[in-house]
Every structure is written in structure tokens, then in C-alpha cells.
Amino acid sequence: MPDNPKLPIRKRPAGGVHVAIDTPTIVFVTVCTKDREPWLANPECHDLVLGAWKRADAWHIARYVVMPDHIRLFAVPGESELDLDAWMKYWKSQFTRSRGRPEERWQRNQWDTRMRTAIQYAEKWEYVRNNPVRHGLVARSEDWPFQGELFDLQW
């Protein structure tokens, strides 16, 4: 029984990101390959992901890390009013079409959470940038070639 009986019982998080007018809307997103297949961390996929994000400019990508089986990124809304879920579907379809390998698929949904403070954002970035080290892919996070920053976020 939930603490508040008026709240619905959910098996998964509520969808959608509320874009606020008076505070920054910075969303942390994790998107995974289907069945966590490790086909993402290579120069071709990295370039295709960057190209898809640049074409799908309804949301701007700030910092990101591409891992073998998932991508972690921070995004902010662009000028368009396209919601995050629709934007995710769009760039994943653009990537898949460009890649030309239908057997390499994405999980249908992503995990997203809104960053509430500059401290939370900084802590989450530190965690994300160290993913390749924790997974034993490189000794230092700065040595991982499949990461970057496309849009400079100012909190």
C-alpha cells in the first residue's frame, strides 16, 4: 500500500518530462541496446549517433558517453516542443536507418530523470564519465574515445 492512498500504484516510472519555464530543464537519459547487446562503442556508431542528434535538434545533447550496450546523456529542450519520448524514437530510427543493420536494435523505452540542482548534475556527470573505467574499458575516463559534449549547459 502506498504512503498516500490517493497516488496510483505504478510498475514503472511515469513518462514524460515537464519543461519548466522558471528553472533549467536538464534531463539525464540512459538508452540501451535491445538485450544489452554490445554493438555501440565503435567509431562508426559514435559518428552515426552524433549525426542523428544533430539532425534531431528538438533536444540538445550536452555531455554524453557511449558505452558498448548503452548511452548516457544529458539533454535540454530545443526550440521545438517535441516531447522527449518522441524525440528519442526519432533519433533512434534515424540512427538505425543510417546504420543499415536491422538486427541491431534499441530497447523500446529509455530511463530518464530530471536534474534538480547543479550539484546533482555535477555528481551524475562524474558517475557517467567514469562508466568506462568501472567497466574496465580504460584506465582513465579521459581515454574513452566515445564521449563528448555537444551543447554547453549553464546551470
trRosetta pair geometry for C-beta under 8 A, 3 or more apart (Angstrom, degrees):
i j d omega theta_ij theta_ji phi_ij phi_ji
1 5 6.9 -21 -175 -94 101 87
2 5 6.5 155 68 -90 90 35
2 7 5.1 -105 126 71 158 108
2 9 6.0 -157 -35 -85 114 81
3 7 7.8 23 61 29 70 132
4 7 4.6 73 85 -5 103 109
10 13 6.9 85 131 -107 143 18
10 14 6.5 -92 -106 -55 164 73
13 111 7.6 88 27 -139 139 76
15 85 6.2 23 -178 -60 121 138
16 83 6.4 -45 -128 -164 78 133
16 84 7.3 144 -141 37 34 104
16 85 7.1 -50 -82 -16 54 118
17 25 6.9 112 152 -173 115 117
17 27 5.4 -36 -124 -90 154 139
17 83 7.1 155 40 -163 83 83
17 84 4.7 61 10 -11 123 136
17 112 6.4 -66 -67 126 117 137
17 114 6.1 138 -144 -70 99 108
18 25 7.8 -139 102 -119 53 122
18 114 7.6 -38 50 -59 77 157
19 25 4.8 -33 -135 -73 65 169
19 77 5.2 14 -119 -23 132 155
20 23 4.7 3 105 51 143 84
20 24 7.8 31 68 71 110 14
20 25 5.5 161 31 -67 78 98
24 76 7.1 -54 -175 -121 93 121
24 115 7.8 -24 103 83 108 102
24 153 7.6 94 -170 -170 144 104
24 155 6.0 -112 8 -143 159 55
25 76 6.1 123 87 -143 75 75
25 77 5.7 18 84 1 132 105
25 114 6.8 -58 -153 -138 68 113
26 62 7.4 -11 -141 3 106 146
26 74 5.9 -1 -177 -174 99 107
26 75 7.6 153 -157 75 53 35
26 76 5.6 -31 -100 -82 63 91
26 114 7.0 112 74 -161 52 66
26 115 4.2 -30 89 44 106 119
26 121 6.0 11 108 -101 151 127
26 153 6.2 68 -109 -152 127 145
26 155 7.6 -48 -23 -105 148 82
27 59 7.9 -48 45 -154 124 136
27 74 7.0 154 77 -156 44 55
27 75 5.1 -26 62 63 97 86
27 76 7.4 158 15 -83 80 39
27 84 6.3 -71 107 -107 174 146
27 112 5.2 5 177 -172 114 113
27 113 7.1 156 -156 78 70 29
27 114 5.5 -42 -101 -99 72 60
27 115 7.1 -152 -89 -1 19 83
28 72 7.3 -3 -174 -172 88 91
28 73 7.7 169 -152 89 48 39
28 74 5.7 -25 -97 -99 62 75
28 112 6.7 158 82 -152 49 58
28 113 5.3 -16 59 63 99 82
28 114 7.7 169 16 -103 77 10
28 115 5.9 95 -26 -52 101 95
28 121 7.9 -172 -59 -119 111 66
28 124 5.5 -75 -98 161 151 152
28 128 7.9 -148 -149 -57 113 136
29 71 7.9 7 108 105 94 89
29 72 7.2 167 87 -151 52 47
29 73 5.2 -16 61 64 98 85
29 74 7.5 163 16 -93 80 24
29 75 6.0 11 -2 6 126 115
29 84 7.5 -166 -87 -173 131 125
29 88 7.4 -161 -162 -94 146 122
29 110 5.4 13 -168 153 99 136
29 111 7.1 150 -156 82 50 53
29 112 4.6 -13 -101 -100 78 91
30 70 5.9 7 -174 175 90 128
30 71 7.3 167 -150 84 46 49
30 72 5.2 -14 -100 -101 77 78
30 110 6.3 168 80 -172 47 86
30 111 4.5 -1 54 56 101 103
30 112 7.7 -167 23 -72 61 49
31 70 6.5 165 85 -157 42 76
31 71 5.1 -6 58 55 93 96
31 73 7.7 -8 9 17 103 108
31 88 6.6 -179 -94 -153 135 116
31 92 7.3 -143 180 -81 146 121
31 106 6.5 -15 169 -157 106 120
31 107 7.1 -168 -170 53 64 97
31 110 4.3 -39 -90 -111 80 113
31 111 8.0 -164 -70 27 42 64
32 36 5.9 -36 -179 -91 121 70
32 69 6.2 12 -155 146 85 83
32 70 4.3 -30 -102 -99 70 100
32 106 7.3 131 89 -161 44 70
32 107 4.6 31 74 3 91 129
32 110 7.7 156 7 -117 69 65
33 36 6.1 104 69 -129 87 21
33 37 4.8 -98 127 54 131 75
33 38 7.4 177 45 -77 149 23
33 39 6.3 135 -127 38 161 91
33 40 6.1 -152 -50 -36 125 113
33 69 5.0 -102 31 -156 112 66
33 70 6.7 -121 0 -70 74 53
33 104 7.0 -52 -147 -171 119 79
33 105 7.1 113 -168 84 73 45
33 106 6.1 -80 -122 -111 42 48
33 107 6.9 86 118 -19 11 81
34 37 6.4 7 75 7 66 109
34 105 4.1 14 -4 88 136 95
34 106 6.1 78 -38 109 83 7
34 107 5.5 152 -90 -67 54 55
36 69 4.3 42 -170 175 69 143
36 70 7.3 -28 -127 -44 81 98
37 69 6.3 159 75 -119 27 99
37 104 7.0 -136 94 -129 136 71
38 41 7.2 -30 -176 21 87 102
38 68 3.5 4 -153 153 97 118
38 69 4.7 -58 -89 -57 63 93
39 42 7.7 -47 175 4 53 117
39 45 7.0 145 134 -70 73 151
39 68 7.3 86 6 -176 19 73
39 69 7.7 69 19 -95 55 61
39 101 7.9 -128 163 104 150 147
39 104 5.0 -109 93 -127 156 122
40 45 5.0 -162 -157 142 50 155
40 49 7.8 47 -160 -49 101 137
40 66 5.5 -137 146 178 113 101
40 67 6.7 53 79 86 126 42
40 68 5.7 145 50 -166 85 25
40 69 6.5 169 14 -78 116 17
40 70 7.3 -166 27 8 157 13
40 71 6.8 -135 180 -54 156 90
40 146 7.8 127 133 174 88 157
41 45 7.1 -48 -42 67 9 133
41 46 7.6 39 -144 -56 41 102
41 66 5.8 160 -98 125 69 92
41 67 6.0 -40 -62 175 120 25
41 68 4.3 -58 7 -80 118 58
41 137 7.6 -72 171 -146 165 150
41 146 5.2 -141 -139 9 78 163
42 45 5.1 82 56 16 80 103
42 46 6.8 -148 89 -10 36 93
42 146 7.9 19 4 -79 13 136
43 46 5.6 -58 -143 38 30 115
43 47 6.3 28 161 -17 66 107
43 145 7.6 -32 -83 126 81 133
44 47 6.0 -60 -151 38 28 108
44 48 6.3 23 155 -16 65 110
44 99 7.7 108 140 -123 109 84
45 48 5.6 -58 -144 40 33 111
45 49 6.1 35 157 -22 67 104
45 66 7.0 171 115 175 106 146
45 95 8.0 48 -153 -170 73 115
45 99 7.1 25 -105 -106 75 122
46 49 6.0 -54 -148 34 27 110
46 50 6.5 26 154 -16 62 107
46 66 5.6 -170 -102 47 84 159
46 145 7.5 -68 -73 123 170 90
46 146 4.7 -128 -94 -127 127 93
47 50 5.8 -56 -149 37 31 111
47 51 6.3 31 154 -18 65 108
48 51 5.6 -53 -146 38 32 113
48 52 6.3 34 155 -20 65 105
48 95 5.3 104 141 -143 106 80
48 98 5.0 173 -145 102 112 128
48 99 5.7 77 -178 -69 170 86
49 52 5.8 -54 -147 36 30 111
49 53 6.4 29 155 -17 64 106
49 66 6.3 158 39 -91 164 137
49 71 6.9 172 -148 -98 150 151
49 91 8.0 61 -152 159 62 114
49 95 5.9 21 -93 -113 56 130
50 53 5.8 -56 -149 37 30 110
50 54 6.4 29 154 -19 65 107
50 148 7.8 18 -97 54 120 143
50 150 7.3 168 -140 -84 89 129
51 54 5.8 -56 -146 35 31 110
51 55 6.4 24 157 -12 65 107
51 94 7.9 -140 111 139 86 116
51 98 6.8 164 89 -147 132 175
52 55 6.0 -60 -148 41 30 106
52 56 5.9 5 161 4 68 115
52 91 4.3 111 150 -165 109 86
52 92 7.6 92 167 -67 153 19
52 94 4.2 150 -130 95 99 116
52 95 4.3 -43 -52 -61 157 83
52 98 6.9 -143 -65 14 100 139
53 56 6.0 -66 -132 55 27 94
53 57 7.9 81 158 -83 54 57
53 61 4.9 -16 -171 -9 143 136
53 91 5.9 40 -81 -142 52 144
53 150 6.6 -178 121 -10 136 174
54 57 6.8 1 -178 -69 34 97
54 150 7.6 -140 -77 -157 83 141
55 91 7.6 149 72 -113 89 84
55 94 6.1 -165 78 -169 133 160
56 59 7.4 -3 131 40 92 79
56 87 6.1 130 165 -163 117 82
56 90 5.1 151 -124 110 128 113
56 91 4.0 -114 26 -75 161 96
56 94 6.3 -163 -42 12 116 150
57 60 6.9 22 -158 -81 73 70
57 78 5.2 115 150 -107 73 173
57 79 7.9 17 126 29 101 90
57 80 7.4 117 99 2 70 119
58 77 7.3 -39 155 -154 68 68
58 78 5.1 -158 -173 44 21 116
58 79 7.9 -98 -129 59 49 55
58 80 3.8 -66 -121 67 87 129
58 81 7.9 -65 -156 46 108 14
58 82 3.7 -20 -167 46 156 124
58 86 7.9 -29 90 95 162 98
58 87 4.8 -138 76 -101 121 117
58 90 7.7 72 19 52 129 150
59 75 4.4 25 162 176 121 125
59 76 6.7 161 -163 78 76 30
59 77 5.8 -53 -108 -110 73 39
59 78 5.7 -135 -82 -11 16 93
59 82 7.5 -103 -30 82 85 102
59 84 6.6 61 -67 -112 149 70
59 87 4.9 85 -1 165 116 164
60 75 6.5 153 75 -155 42 70
60 76 5.2 -17 57 61 97 85
60 77 7.7 23 13 104 83 12
60 78 5.3 118 -35 -74 87 91
60 150 6.9 -151 -180 102 80 106
60 151 4.0 66 157 -52 117 168
61 64 5.6 -11 178 -38 119 129
61 73 5.5 -47 -142 -171 102 130
61 74 7.3 111 -162 74 57 53
61 75 5.6 -35 -98 -98 53 83
61 150 4.6 50 83 43 93 129
61 151 6.0 136 77 10 41 107
62 73 7.5 141 53 -180 65 79
62 74 4.3 -38 56 89 112 105
62 75 6.9 -167 6 -88 82 28
62 76 6.6 63 -37 -8 110 100
62 149 5.9 -15 170 -149 58 85
62 150 6.8 -130 -116 53 15 71
62 151 4.9 -77 -89 72 59 86
62 152 7.2 94 -136 -115 92 11
62 153 4.4 -7 -116 -29 146 114
63 73 7.1 -179 97 -146 49 56
63 74 5.2 35 51 26 78 115
63 125 5.7 48 79 -129 158 112
63 128 7.2 125 124 93 116 140
63 129 7.6 -47 171 -67 133 101
63 147 7.7 9 -173 -178 81 95
63 148 7.4 -160 -139 108 54 34
63 149 4.8 -23 -89 -97 66 89
63 153 7.7 -77 -8 9 88 119
64 71 6.4 -2 -172 -178 110 100
64 72 6.7 169 -152 91 60 52
64 73 3.8 -4 -107 -106 99 90
64 74 7.1 -142 -68 21 66 64
64 147 6.4 -168 96 -145 58 62
64 148 6.3 -5 55 59 87 65
64 149 7.5 158 14 -89 71 42
64 150 7.4 13 5 -3 117 102
65 71 7.2 173 87 -153 49 57
65 72 5.2 5 52 55 93 95
65 73 7.7 -166 26 -71 52 59
65 128 5.3 174 10 163 128 94
65 129 6.4 176 -61 -101 134 42
65 131 5.6 142 118 43 153 129
65 132 7.0 -137 -170 -29 128 99
65 144 6.9 23 -145 117 104 145
65 146 6.9 83 -167 106 56 80
65 147 4.4 -9 -107 -104 69 106
66 71 5.1 -18 -109 -107 65 91
66 146 3.9 -85 64 154 103 117
66 147 6.8 -156 18 -72 70 54
67 70 5.1 6 59 61 114 70
67 71 6.9 -171 23 -83 74 37
67 72 7.3 42 -9 -3 111 92
67 131 5.8 -81 -77 136 127 133
67 132 6.9 -164 -107 -78 87 75
67 135 6.9 110 -147 -3 120 164
67 137 7.9 -165 -139 -20 82 159
67 146 7.6 169 -67 93 26 129
68 137 7.8 -178 -26 -92 108 139
72 128 4.6 -149 113 -136 139 115
72 131 6.7 147 16 -34 139 156
74 115 7.3 7 -137 -22 112 137
74 121 7.2 70 -127 -149 147 98
74 124 7.8 120 -80 105 115 122
74 125 7.2 -30 -34 -84 139 96
74 153 6.7 -58 123 -30 131 153
75 84 7.3 132 90 -125 138 105
76 151 6.9 -127 35 112 110 143
76 153 6.4 149 -31 -107 134 105
77 80 7.8 -132 -176 69 88 61
77 81 7.9 22 -169 -117 129 42
82 86 5.2 -117 -175 87 95 120
82 87 5.1 117 122 -62 117 94
82 90 7.6 -16 173 -2 150 146
83 86 5.1 87 61 14 79 103
83 87 6.9 -146 97 -6 37 93
84 87 5.6 -60 -146 40 30 113
84 88 6.2 34 156 -24 67 105
84 112 6.2 69 145 -106 152 179
85 88 5.8 -52 -149 32 29 112
85 89 6.6 29 154 -16 63 104
85 109 7.9 -29 -129 -130 100 80
86 89 5.8 -53 -150 36 33 111
86 90 6.3 35 152 -23 65 107
87 90 5.6 -55 -148 34 31 114
87 91 6.5 17 162 -9 67 104
88 91 6.6 -61 -145 40 27 97
88 92 6.1 23 160 -15 64 113
88 110 5.5 -129 -146 -3 156 134
89 92 6.0 -64 -146 41 25 109
89 93 6.2 23 158 -18 64 110
90 93 6.0 -62 -152 36 26 107
90 94 6.4 25 153 -18 64 107
91 94 5.3 -50 -145 37 38 115
91 95 6.2 43 154 -22 67 103
92 95 5.6 -51 -148 36 32 114
92 96 6.3 31 154 -19 65 107
92 106 4.9 -59 -159 5 134 161
93 96 5.7 -53 -143 38 32 111
93 97 6.2 34 157 -20 65 106
94 97 5.9 -55 -147 37 28 111
94 98 6.3 23 156 -14 63 110
95 98 5.9 -64 -150 41 27 107
95 99 6.0 25 156 -21 67 112
96 99 5.7 -54 -141 37 28 112
96 101 7.8 -110 -155 62 68 61
96 102 7.1 65 178 -108 108 54
96 104 7.3 -169 -125 90 84 85
96 105 7.3 32 -115 -114 131 56
96 106 7.3 -104 -62 -9 121 105
97 100 7.4 24 170 -66 32 57
99 104 6.4 -80 131 70 146 131
101 104 4.4 39 106 13 113 111
102 105 7.3 19 174 -67 52 94
107 110 7.4 131 87 -79 105 51
115 120 5.2 173 -156 100 82 111
115 121 4.4 59 -171 -76 149 88
115 124 6.7 -123 -102 22 112 147
116 120 5.5 56 50 22 76 156
117 120 4.6 101 55 4 81 100
117 121 7.0 -142 96 -3 46 86
118 121 5.6 -53 -149 37 34 115
118 122 6.3 34 153 -19 67 106
118 155 3.9 110 -96 143 105 171
119 122 5.8 -54 -146 37 31 110
119 123 6.3 29 156 -16 65 108
120 123 5.9 -58 -146 40 29 110
120 124 6.1 26 157 -18 65 109
121 124 5.9 -58 -145 38 26 108
121 125 6.3 27 156 -20 63 107
121 153 7.6 -126 -178 114 148 144
121 155 6.4 -175 39 -84 153 127
122 125 5.8 -54 -147 35 29 111
122 126 6.5 33 153 -22 62 104
123 126 5.7 -52 -151 32 32 113
123 127 6.6 33 151 -17 63 104
124 127 5.6 -53 -153 36 35 114
124 128 6.3 34 151 -19 68 107
125 128 5.6 -55 -143 39 34 110
125 129 6.0 29 161 -18 69 108
126 129 6.2 -53 -139 38 25 106
126 130 6.5 14 160 -9 59 114
127 130 6.3 -75 -156 43 24 104
127 131 7.5 54 146 -54 60 82
128 131 5.8 -20 -166 -22 40 114
129 141 4.7 67 149 178 87 145
129 147 6.9 96 -126 -165 75 156
130 133 4.9 -52 -165 41 72 117
130 134 5.8 73 137 -24 87 101
130 141 5.2 -72 -93 -78 51 130
131 134 5.8 -59 -144 39 31 109
131 135 6.2 17 162 -9 67 112
132 135 5.9 -63 -143 46 30 105
132 137 4.2 -81 -166 64 84 119
132 138 4.9 22 137 25 118 103
132 141 6.2 131 53 -125 103 62
132 143 7.8 -144 113 77 139 78
132 144 3.9 150 12 -86 170 139
132 147 7.8 -107 -19 -36 132 129
133 136 7.7 42 177 -69 31 24
133 137 7.5 -84 -66 49 22 76
133 138 6.1 -59 -82 77 63 76
133 139 7.0 34 -123 175 91 17
133 140 6.9 6 -89 -131 118 12
133 141 5.4 -61 -28 -66 117 76
133 144 8.0 -102 -40 -42 69 120
137 144 6.5 58 105 -106 119 104
138 141 7.0 130 87 -98 123 22
138 143 4.2 -177 -170 85 136 111
138 144 5.0 -141 7 -65 147 76
139 143 6.6 38 50 27 71 150
140 143 4.8 93 68 -6 85 107
141 144 6.0 -38 -168 5 48 113
141 147 8.0 -14 171 28 85 168
144 147 5.4 57 101 -5 108 121
149 152 6.8 62 151 -85 121 59
